[in-house]
Amino acid sequence: MPSSLNDAEKTARIREVAGRASEEMRRRHPWLEHQDAIGLGILVFSLSGMAGCAWLYWQGAMPAWLCVPLVAICASLVHELEHDLIHYMYFRDRPVVHNLMLAIGWLVRPSTINPWIRRHIHLHHHKHSGTRTDVEERGITNGEPWSARRLLMIGDGLLAIILRAVAKKGLRPAGRTVFRGLAAYFPVGWIHFFVWYCFLGFHAVDGLGTVAGHPVAWSETTLANMRVVDFLTVVLIGPNVLRSFCLHFVSSNMHYYGDVQDRNIMQQTQVWNRWWLLPLHLFCFNFGSTHAIHHFYVKDPFYIRQWTARGVHGAMREVGVRFNDFDTFRRANRFYRHA
């Protein structure tokens, strides 16, 4: 009986079920063996979708309110590809293509850190998920008490760096926090934050001036530059702000943190699959429902996990993996309910 198994045996059972489901899927669909081509095809599809939306918006054929979420969905596919690339699932033996895909993925998701830096951080996350050295989860606020501060940090990586630095005791640790954070985003992330803050700052000042009855008399040069900023915000920056917020909100809450046993996968994650999470999952490709499977069985790319999730979820429930443990909002993501 599952209740008589220890955590290592439960983990082995889930891995067995996930591996068997993956093998069966590949037997039924031989084309899945062309994994490199599939990964490249998904990248081309996603880039085409993003470019198509940008062109339609530029032509006035697509409103901003539709362009932003559609580009965010395409970018979420690219994020899943980057995650698979970090685990060397595509073009492992062709480093030029492999690294080019990583570079392109970073350019179209400028709100993220350098993917080569992220690889080191993410692989460490798998080894020591939920512990003090898990920089990836700490970086997206996992383990912090819920507050307006945490919500802001989830939505804005630069603001998160600043707020962490302010909380440090002493200038030296604060400076280290700022330096390491900015270095991880350089150079692509810097462009993202520059455009985003120009957009927010300009429209905040312009809106306040209009409300106060004293509209700002902007120069033609400023207005011309802002047309570029507005366009970039709609077709790239804004969609990635939306995508990043949804992903970080889901990821920071479906991972446990702070009181887990090191390397005990049974304590690392839960499954989020309630229907009302769809608005969040739409922009992070059902991450909360399927990412826990990845912790147990790392070999599969993201699209196979989507196919095998139902059967693997059954095995996970059977051995006691938690589903929809929303009380972690009160427990600051701690695993033990008495914490």
N, C-alpha and C positions, 0 to 999 in steps of 0.2 A: 504494500500500500504506500502511496506517496507520503503519507504522514510519518511513515517509519524511515524515510530516507533522510540522510543529512544533506546539507546544502550542496556539497560537491556532487553527490549522486543525483540530486534534482537538476543541477546544471547539466550534467552528462545526459540526462534523459531529454531535456529540451534540445540540446545539441543534436542528439540522435534523431529526434523527430524533424527538426529543421533540415538536417542534412539529407534525410530520406525524402522529404518533400521537395527539396531542391533537385535531387537526382531524378526523381520521378518527373518533375516539370521539364527537365532537360531531355529526358527520354521521349516525352510526348511532343516536344517542340525542338527538333534538332537545330533549327536556326539560332537558338540561344547560344550555341557554341561559338558563334561569330561575335564574341563579346566586344572585341576592339571596334568592329564595324558598327555595332549597335551604339556603343558609346559615342563614336564620332557622329553617327547619324542623329542622335539626340541633341548633341551640341549644335549641329547645323540647323536642325529643326527649331531649337530654342532661339538661336541667333536670328534666324529668318523671321520668327514671330516677333521678336523685339524690334527688328529693323522695319518690318511691315507696319507695326503699330506706330512707330515713330514717323514713318512716311505718311501714313494716313492722317496722323495728327497735324503734321506739317502742312498737308494739303487742306486741312479744315474738314476732312471727312470723318474724323473720329474725335469726340469730345474728350477733354482731359479726364473726366470722371470715369470713363471707360478705358482709356489708354493706360492709366496708372495701374489698375488691378491686373489687366491682361499682361503687361510687361512684367509685373511682379510674379505672376504665375510662371512665365517663361524663365525668369531669373531663378525661381525656386528649383526648376529642373537642372539648371546649370550648377546650382549649389549641391544638389545630390550627386551630380557628375564629379564635382571637385572632391567631395567626400570619398567617392569610390576611387578617384585618382590618388588621393592621399594613401589609400590602402593598396595602391599599385594594381588596380583591376583592369586598367586599359593601357595597352602599348607598353607593357613592362619592359619588353626587349627592344623598344624603339624610343630611346630617351628624348630624341628631338621632338617627335610628335607628342609624347607624353607631357613634356614641359611646355610645349606650345599650347596644348589644351589647358594646362593650369594657368598660363599667362592670359589667355583669352578669357577664361572664366573669371579671373580677377578683374580684368578691364570692364566687363559687363556687370560686375557686382562690386563696385568700388567702395561699398560700405564695409567690406571685410578686410581682415588683416592679410599680410603677405602669405600666400598658400604654402610656401616652402617653410616658413616659420610655423605656420599652423600645423603642418605635418608632424613636426617634432612635438608640439603641444598636444595634438590629438592622439597620437600613438601612446604618449604618456598617460593621457586620460583613460585609455582602455586598460592600461596596466594598474592604475591607481585611482579609479573613478570614485569620486565622492570624498577623497581624503584631502588633507591640507595642501598637498603638492599638485592637486588637480587644477592647474591654472586655467584650463579651458572653461570649466564650470564656474570657478570663482570669477572669471572675466565677464560672465553674463549674469552675475549677481546670485548664483545659486548659494544657498546657505544664509543669506541675509534676511533679517526680519522684513516683513512686508510694510511698505510705506510709499509715500509719493516719491521719495528719493530713489527707491529701487525701481519704480516704474519709469522714471526719467532715465535712469542708467540703462535700462533694457532698451529704450528707444533711441539712445544717442551714445555711440561709442566714445566720442570725444568728451562729452559731458561726464561720462562714467570715469574716464581717466582723471579729469579735474576733481570730481567729487572724492575719488579715492585718495588723491594727493592731499586734498584739504584735510581729510580724516587722519592722515599720518602725523605722528608726533616727531617734529623736527624737520628742518629743511632738507637734509640729506636723503632720508627715505622718501620724502615727497618728490624731490627731484628725480630720484631713481624711477619712481612710478611714472612720472610724466615722460621721462626719456625713453623708457622701455615701451610704453604705450604708443608714443608717437613713432618710434622706430619701427614697430610692427605694422603700422599703417602706411609708412612711407613707400613709394610716393603716391600711389593710386588713391589711398584713403585721404590723403591731404587735399587732393583735388575735390573729392566728394564733399568733405566738410567745408571747404572754401565756397563751393557753389551753394550748398545747402544753407549756410549761414548768411550768404549774400541774399539769397531768396527770402529767408525769414526776416532778416534785418530790414531790407528794403520795404517789404510789404507791411511790416509792423509800423515803421515810421510813416509810410504813405497813408496807411489806414488811420493811424492816430491823428495825423494832420488833417485828413478829410473830416473825421468825426469832430475834431476841435474847431472846425470851420476855417482852418488855415492850411489849405492844400500846399504841399511842397512843390516849389517850382524847379523840377529836375531839369538838368541840362539835356540836350539832345544826345550827347555822348553817353550819359548815364542811362537814359531810356533805351538807347540802342544796345548797350551792354546787357541791360536787364532783359531784353527780349531773348537774348541768347541764354541767359541764366534761367529764365522761365521755361524755355524749351527743354533745356537739359534736365531741369527739375521734373518736368512732366514725363519725359521719355526714358529717364535713367535714374536720377537721384531719388525722386519721390518713390518710385516703385521699390527701390532697394531699402529705403527707410521702412516702408510697409512690410516688405518681406523679412527684413532683419528683426523687426519688432515681434512679428508673429513667431518666427523661429526661436528667438531668444526667450520669449515668454514661455513657449511650450517646452523647450529643452531645459530651461532652468528649473522647471517645476516637475518634469517627469523623471529627472535624475534626483536621487537622494544625495545628501551631503552632510558631512560633519560627524556622524556617529556610526558610519558603516565599517564593517570589517574589511581591511585592505584585501583586494583581489577576490572578494566574495561577490560573484556576479548576481546572486540572488538578492542582494541588498542594494544593487546599484541603480536599478531603474524600476519604474512601474509602466503600465500601459494606459494611455489616455485615448479612449475611443468612443466617448459619448457623442451622440448626434449633434449636440449644440456646440461642439468644438469645431464643426466644419468651417466656419469663417476663418478661424486661425489655421486649420490644416490646409485650407485651400492655397495658402501662400507659403507653406513649408512642406508641401507634398506628403501630407498625412504622417508627419514625422512622429507625433506623439503616439500613434497607433503601432508603428512598425519599428521605431528605432530600438526599442528594447530587444527585439529579435536579433538585431545586429550585435548587441553586446554578447549574446550567447553564441551566435553563429556568424562570424565575421566575413566568410568567404563570398557571400552572394552580393551582387550589385542591387541597387535600390529597387529596380523594377521587379525583380524576382521576389523580393521580400513582400511586395504588395500582393503578388499572386498567392503566396504560400501562407499569408498571415492568418487566415481563418483556422487552418489546421494547427499551426504552431501556437496560436493563442489558446487553443484547447488544451494543449500539453502544458502551457504556462499556468493556466488556471488550475489544472489538476495538481501541480506541485506547489502551488501557493504564491506565485508571482502576483503582486497586487495590481488591481485594475481600478482606475479612477479614484485614487486615494487623494481626494481634494482637501482633506484635512491638513495636508502638508503646508497649505497657505498659513495655517495657524502655527505650525511647528517649524517654520522656516526651513522646510525641506529635510528635516531630520527623519531618519528611518523609523526609529522607535517611537511609538505613539505616546509613551509616558514622558518623552523629552520636553 
